[in-house]
Amino acid sequence: MAAPVVLVTGANKGIGFHLARSLLEDGFRVAAFDLSVENLAALRAAYPDHLRVYRCDVTDGVQVSASVESLLREWGAIDILVNNACRAVFARLDQRTLDDTRTEFEVNFFGYLQMIRAVLPQMKAQGKGIIHNVSSSVGITGFPGLTGYASTKGAIEALTRTLALELAPYGITVNLVHPPLTNTESAAPLGVPAQAMEDPARVGRKLARKIQSTKPIITPDFKTAMALFLARHFPVSMGRLLAKMAGRAKQDGSRGQ
């Protein structure tokens, strides 16, 4: 039996890259989508039969359709989609433009939608599929300076719950993936010390172990699950606490320079 096919967007770096690498190590076939693909060259050389790389802009419907069609012609199936592509502009409302926020929505929300629409006919035809939408607790609690990003993640929360209901009759699971705060490029502007964030390689490894999970919400570990529980039940208090902790970390960092 052929190995399941997992399509990962935003696979060139961060959690997406380490998730793709871990899946390849576990024997999955992986399709890696991203705007840039230079970091994937070594993986492609190491796993020539199990990795396909597509330079694809998830905001471009033509590119998305062409890449998905190419993948289906070669491997004939997409069993799991991981919507992980991300755009985050760190700036307070009066320091950002509307175009900044539009760009975040194009990638983080409409990019997810375009990918789902592209894989949906094939998943319906095979009568099964899993769609993992990567979210963030800031979509629940809010976070100063992340007006656009946090709003997109709040929209993804609602989109995922709705699609889970719509697509269940077709045997397709749609769920949320909540990583912890991870030491990635998009998290750098938050001002949180690197030692206080999780290692993306470790997060990718843990999420790979749960790639076939059909639970409504997936977290890599118990610690993240507890933090998410608090965010959902006490969103205002947790938002204020996170903002205060980040502000204090920035002040400490400034003093140390």
Secondary structure, DSSP 4 states (H G I P E B T S, - for coil): -PPPEEEEES-SSHHHHHHHHHHHHTT-EEEEEES--GGGHHHHHH-TTTEEEEE--TT-HHHHHHHHHHHHHHHS---EEEE-------B-GGGS-HHHHHHHHIIIIIHHHHHHHHHHHHHHHHT-EEEEEE--THHHH--TTBHHHHHHHHHHHHHHHHHHHHHGGGTEEEEEE---SB-SGGGGGG---GGGSB-HHHHHHHHHTTTT---SEE-SSHHHHHHHHHHHHSHHHHHHHHHHHHHHHHHHHHHT-
